[in-house]
Amino acid sequence: MKKIELKKDDFISPITGVNISFFNLQSAVNDNLFNLRIGENISFISFEGSSVMHTHEFMEIIFILSGEIEHIVNSEVQMLQTGAVIFIRPNDIHCFQKIENKGAEIISVSLKLETFKSLGTYFEEPSIFKNFSREVAPTFINLSLEEIDNIGISLLKLNSLQFSNPNLVKVKFKVILADLFVKCFLTKSQLNNKNIPEWLESLCEKMKIEKNLQAGLKQFNKLAPCSQEHLCKVFKLYLNQTPTEFINKLKIEHSAQQLINSNAEIYAIAVDLGFKSLSRYYKLFKKQYGVPPAQYRKIMKKRKEGLIFH
């Protein structure tokens, strides 16, 4: 499927640094295709099959105000329903796919990636964007009906001010974006906790060494300066996960790097990391990265060639 590339200068106001658009997307009936614009950046769109596959040199945040629609992004299919918020990165390739007799009301917010990244600096958590850019599929979360309604109303109000009072839009949008950033990233990420014991930080770093990682949980317990029971309690308290979950996450991350930087067989990578069940490895990998290992390797190698996202 052919794709088009959208340029930031065509979509983002140099004054506000943002563009807010409302769309009512409906699947076409009897080939009745149309794109009806009824106001400033407010459109009703009927399409057959799928919308245009596209990429862009700016960031886009999509809010599903109501309904349900399929979203295809970087070859992955996501089912988006009321309350979903998805963060499309520059050069992600995506489109919306028709669900028969269904549609969705969405708000699309276009902004420069630098604007979004500046929040990480402001909140002193720039490391968040390492995961943000590494994953194959873009980050998406689900808000409550009340939360999505409140954000929708705020953005629609700003939409009407984009031309009449752009400076006010610039300020108010940053407030909305900061609040969204906190909801979606700061409260859901493993931020550095200054109260974490030094021995625990040291233990976690030691487990990143390949030989320790291959040995797995047995080596983890051996290196820990406490009982297995106490270690589990400490992990839950400070990291909100079990030692097994932590080790599996490290193993999957390590295997992802091997998929990108080597031509080793997937089976060999899994076995070297101590996975006795290939299906278990596949399940954990897809849960963490959204796609199977082979597809991840294909997509990430294209990224290294500069074809998708840096």
Protein Blocks (a to p, Z undefined) as FASTA:
>chain_A
ZZddddfklmmcfklopacddddddddeehiacdddfbehiacdddehiacddddfbdcd
dddfbdcddddeehiacdddehiacdddehiacdddddehiacddddddddfklmmmmmm
mnopaklmmmmmmpmbdcdddddfklmmmmmmmmmmmmmmmmmmmmlmmmmmmmmmmmmm
mmmmmmmcccddfklcfklmmmmmmmmpmklmmnmmmlmmmmpgcdfklmmmmmmmmnop
afklmmmmmmmmmmmmmmmmpcbdfklmmmmnopablklmmmmmmmmnopafklmmmmmm
mmmnopmbZZ
